[in-house]
Amino acid sequence: MKFELKNNRNGKEIKEFLTEVEVTKTDSELIFDFVCKNSKFFSACDEYNGPVFDGDACEAFICTEEDYWYYEIEVAPNNCVFLNKIHNLGVGEYEPYPIEENFVKSQVEFLSDTDYRVKFSVPLDKINYDAKKGIKYNLFRIETEGGFTDKNLLALNPTLCDTYHKFESFIELK
């Protein structure tokens, strides 16, 4: 399935930062393939589980277990990965639990001096996938225009606010 992300704050198209994402589920993994236009490739850190979200990033929030618990995966243009399990407490509050083992496979490809592609995958067994429960998720992109944190927030299913951590905005993977 291929999607175009929209402005997270108002739900409108944001052609200046066009972001297309293809989502594929195989028998063993979940794959996200982002193509991001008009970026300055700002990476806020270069260490696993550092504050990737303070820079440009492609993100997936994936719920495979009980509601309000999900995996937050982020990949920066320098291929730095953030992987936490999140307990969403509601009303914009959440508790992150860093995952020690980085089981995300990721790669970044620069398509031009402004465009890049981020492809990452996660093994279904590592995220406790159960076919009977399915998968709920949302996808995001942060574009800082060179370091202005949270300047441009894009989402598959916009939360219509300044945070991505709104579980009610997750959708079912079909």
Disulfide bonds with the S-S distance in Angstrom:
none
